[in-house]
Amino acid sequence: MSDSSLREKPPITKPAERPRLGITAMIPCYNEIACVERAYQEIRSELAAYDDVELLFVDDGSTDGTLEAIKGFAAADPRVKYLSFARNFGLEAAFSAGFKYASKPWTVQFDADLQSPPEEMHRLVDKALEGYDVVFAVRENRQDPWYRRLGTSGHQLIARRWLGIELPPGASVFRIVKTSVARKVVDSRLTTPYFIATAPLLGARYTTLPTSHRPRVDGQGKWNLRKLVSHAVELFVGFSFRPLVWLSALAAVVVVAGVTVLALALAGRFGPTELAEASLVTGLITLVTLAVVARYLVRMMRVQAIGVPRYQIREANIPIRADEALYGYETPYVGTEVWENAS
């Protein structure tokens, strides 16, 4: 893989320093009862190579017993921390909360389905210690349905080449991040918390690393075609204004074409059929334009709704911010305090 688009490689850090790292293993979960036990066991086993670790589960409003399983892990293992959302807020909200509440200097984000093998985290760690803020895993021989593989490569290609968005090629959510940098990304409060695009935008030193990938063993994948399309659109309108520029040019072309058609109709060169066809084309272009503009209006509304939290936490076993606690001060949290200062 070419490194031409990556940041300049910093000096190498000695591998012997690795065990002294403080690492948060962050695992977002949504209805992963079929996988969560295996995820806990495998990730815990790999974390044994490090001295200072925690496992932070972020339950994204699961309804299938996932939270109860996580509570069982926490009761038996003091290194297990958890946050549980009041409802399903989505993956972006889950990893945003995970980065915010991670207590160690480095955070490794895993998928609960373990398609990216936890043993690959050591290679990510070693790469990060060369001086990077973020190391994104790139899935080799990706074991996902064809539409997911095509969708990911397609929307990243469009983002980089057509829309001018800087994205680490092939980057996935399996990654190691310096926690302080991750919090900068979360606190940036951009209109869409698209981490892969925001980290380069803030100037984080990043690189990518090829890692193995395996088929999902248990449970059902949560990504369908609708979510993939929505995710791509959020990236496009959240990080580029080029579509609006193109639409402005297209509108000018349509106006010129409309005036030309009208003149030809008045001159008797166009009949009712030709006029109907021209009106249909113009109407379709108008609808597409309105749809794109509407997405940008939604983006502006999100900016103005900056005080609206991305998620609400129903319960946790660590201190949480008062403005992110669903019940505020009224209901005690399991073994936690609520932060007095919500700033």
N, C-alpha and C positions, 0 to 999 in steps of 0.2 A: 504494500500500500504506500502511495506517495505521501511524504510528510510536508509537501510544499505548502499546504494550507494550514499547517500547525505552527504553534509558537516555537520560537527558538529553544532548543534543548538546553536546560540548565545543567550545572555540574552534578555529578553522580554522588549520592549519599551512600555510605557504607551499609550493606545489607545487615550487618551485625546490630544496627540500631533498631531494626524492625520490632523486636519483642517489646520495647519500651513504649510503643505507640499506645495512645488511648483511642479506642475504636468503639463507635456506636454502630451496631448492626441494625439498620432500620428496615422493617418488613411491613409494608402496607398490605392490608387484607380486606377482601370483601367476599363474603360467603365462600370461604376456603376451608371449610371443616374437613374436606377430604384430603387436604394437603398440609394443613398448619402443623400437625404433630410431626410429620416428616421434616418440614422446614425447620422447626425448632431444633430437632435432634441433629440434623446435618450442619446447620449454621453454628450451633453451640459447639459441636465437635471441632470445626475449623477455627473457632475463636480461642480454643485452648492454646494456640501458638502465641498468644499475646497476653501481656500482663494485666492490662487495664481495659476492661470491656463491659458493654451492656448490650442487651437485646431490647430494642424498642419496637413493639408492635403497635401499628396504627390501624384500629378497626374502623373501617369506613361504613359504619351503619349496617353491619352484617345481621342477618335474620335467621341463620342456620345453625347456631351454636358455636360459631368461631370465637366469639368473645368469651364464652364459658371455658373453652379450651385454653385460651390465653391466660385467663385468671388461674387456671390450674397450674400452668407453667410458673406464673408469678408466685404462687403460694409455695412452690417447691424450690424455686431458684430466685434468690434475691437480686440477681443481675437482670431479671426480666422486668421491664417497665411497659406500660401500655396506656394508650389513649383510645377512647371510644367515642365516635361521633354520634350526634343525636339522630342523624339520618345519613343516607348515602350522598356525599358531597363530591365524589369523584377522585381519581388518582392524583390530580394536581393538588387538590386540597390536602390529601393524605400525606404526600411527601413534603408539602409546605409545613404542615404541623410537625412532621418527623424531624425535619431540619431545625425547626425553631426550638424543639424541646430536647434535642440530642445534647447530652452533657459531656461528650468526649471531643477531643480536638479534631478527629477524623470521623466521617460517617460513610459507611458502605451501604448503598441501597440495594436490597434484594427484591426479587419477586417471590411471593409465597408459593408459586407453582414450581419453583426450582428448575425451570428450563435452562437458566444460566447456572451451572454447577457451583455451589459455594466454595469448592476447593480452588476455583479460579481467583478468589479474592486475594490470595497471596501475591499473585502476579500483578494485580492492580495496585496493591500496597507497595510493592517494590518499585513499580513505575512511578507512583506518586512521590516516593522518597527521592527521586531524581530531581525534584524541585517543582513539581506541578501542583496546581491548586485542584484540578479535576482530571481524572482519568476515566474516559468513557469506554466501556466494553463494546466491541463490534462483534456481533454474532457470526461465527464461521459456520457454513453449512446449516443455515437456520432451519429449525424443525417446526415451522409454522405453516398454516394453510397458504396456498398460493396467493390469495387476495391480500393477505396481510404482508407478505413479502413484497408483492408488487406495489401495494399501497404505500408502504414505508419508503421504498426506493424512489417511487414516482413523486411523492409530495416533497421529499427532501431535494430531489433533483430540480423540481420547479422552484422551490424556495431559494436554492443557491444560485441557479443560472438565470432564472427569469426575474426573480424578485429581489435579488441582491441581499438575501439574508445569510449571515454567516452561521453555518451549522457544521459541527464536526462530522465528517462523512461516516454514515453508518452507525452513529452513536445510539446507544440504547439506555434504558433506565437502570441497568446494572452498571454501577459506577462507584468510585470512591471520590469523596469531595472533602476538602478542608471545611470544617463545620462553620467557621467564621465567614468564609466566602459564600457558603450555601445560604447563610442567614442574610447576607447582603442581597442575594438573588430574591429570596422570599420577601424581604422588606422593601424591595424596589417598587412593589405595588404596581407593576405594569398591568395592562388591561387583561393579559392572559399569562398565567404563571408557567410559561413554556420554558423549562429549565435549560434544555439543550440550546435554545436560541439566546436566552438571557445571559448565561454565563460568559460567552464570548463578547456580548454587547457591553458588559461591565469591565472587560479587560482581564478576566481570569486567565491564568496560564493553564492551557489544557492540551491534552493529546488523546489519542485513541489507542486501543490495544485489542488485537484479535483474541477472542476467547471461544471456547467450545460451547455448543448449544445442544440440547437434547429434547426429545418429545415430551409433552406434558403427560405425566403418568396418571394422575387422579384429577377428578373434578372437571369443570367446564371453563373454557376460556371466556373472558368477559368482553373481548373486543369483537364487535361485528362491523359490517360494512358502514352502517350509519354512523357509528362512533368514529371510525377511521376518517370518514369524510368531514365530520364535524371538527375533529382534531386538526385536520389539515387546514380547514378554513380559518380556524382560530389562529393558527400560525401565520397564514398569509395576511390577514387583516390586522393582526396584532403587531407585526414587525415590518410591514412594508406599505408604502403609499403608492407604489407603482400601479396597482389596479385602478386607482382613481385617475391617475394621469392617462392611462390607456382609455378609460371610459370617456374622459374629456375629449380626447382625439376622436374616438368613435362617434361621440355625439356631434362633433363638427362635421364628420363625414356624412352622417345620417341627415343633418340639416341641409347640406349641399345636395345630397341625393334627392331629398324630399322636394326641394325647390325645383330641381331639374325635372322630376316626374310630373309635378304640378304644371310646369310650363309646357311639357310635351302633351299632357292631357288637354290643356286649354287649346293647344294647336291642333288637336284632333289626332295626334300620333298614338295615343294610348286609349284603349277602350276600357269598359268596366272590369273585364277580367284582369287586365294588367294592373289596374288601380287597386283591385282587391288583393292581388298578390303582393304588391308593394306595401300596402297597409299592413298585411300580415307580418311581413318581414320587419317592418318598423315597430310593430307592436311587440314582437318577440325580443327585439333588441332593447326596447324600453323596459320590458319586464326584467331582463337580465341586469340592466343598469340599476333599476330600483332595488333588486335583491342585493347587489353588491353594496350600494349606498346604505341600505338598511343595516348591513353588517357593521359598517363603520359607525353608524349612529348608535348601535348597541355598544360599540367600543367606547364612544364618547360618554354614554350614560354610565358605563362602569367607572370611568374616571371620576365622574361627579358623585358616584356612590361609593367614594373611597372609604367612608366610615363603616360600610357594611362588611361584616366579617366573612371570610371565605368558608368558614366552618364553625360549628358549635360543638363543644365537647360535653357529652352527657356524664361520663365518669372516667376516672384515671387513677393511677396509683403514684403519680408524681404531682408536684405543685403546678398549677395552671393559671393562666391570666384570667382575671375577673371578667374581662370583656369577651373571653372565649369560652366561659363556663355557662352552660345553658341555664343553670339554676342559680347563678350568681353566688351569693353568700348563704342562701337559704338551706341548701342541702349539703351535708358534709360529703367530701369525696373520700374514697377508700384509701386510707392511709396517706392523705395528702393535705396540703394547704392550698389556698387560693391566693395568687399573687395580689397584694394590695394595690400595687402600682401597675396600671394597665398601659402605661406609656411604652 
